[in-house]
């Protein structure tokens, strides 16, 4: 009997919950050397891309903020508007969406290939828990890597906003930094760190579930990687709404 779309969604959520539970149970037994190795691999592969994305985010913010500055003459709020938007929303979300294609697709393809090739069954056969050996380290590494890349990307976006703000809007860096330091608070940075760490873990969990569900041959591996990107992006959108709602209540 063919399942409807809603049944598939609930089935996927249930499978994701099982993956998350098994990962949490495996964390005390994981190898931290594997965490560091995976974090270094995830971070180095995407560092340049994250910095470029951050620079363009800063430029886009300046273009939109310039409309407000010209229309209402609120030059004193330029630094706050750019910094708040980067830390609370654009920095974490855009960085994580980019990482869906780098971390998520790679993780799903690797785990899918290992499952189809029988390597995961081989690990179980010799008494090694794949979740402690492979999955849990990658989840933590993804959270660390996305958080670090998100902070660097956000910093790049703010620096880019300062430069383009002076070039396009004629706002001096001192004016920008005065507005930024006076109105951007530690709670904004805390909200960014919460989002980035949760987003990073979510990308790895969703892509793990997708990879472990792969069946077939080489085409299945490609399909798993593609689904990992799409499903991770959907999960990030939902999580972004939920975390934004919660952090506004807790970290206003």
Secondary structure by P-SEA (a helix, b strand, c coil): ccccaaaaaaaaaaaaaaaaaaaaaacccccaaaaaaaaaaaaaacaaaaaaaaaaaaaaaaaaaaaaaaacccccaaaaaaaaaaaccaaaaaaaaaaaaacaaaaaaaaaaaaaaaaaaaaaaacccccccccaaaaaaaaaaaaaaaaaaaaaaaaaaaaaaaacccccaaaaaaaaaacccaaaaaaaaaaaaaaaaaaaaaaaaaaaaccccaaaaaaaaaaaaaaaaaaaaaaaaaaaaaaaaccc
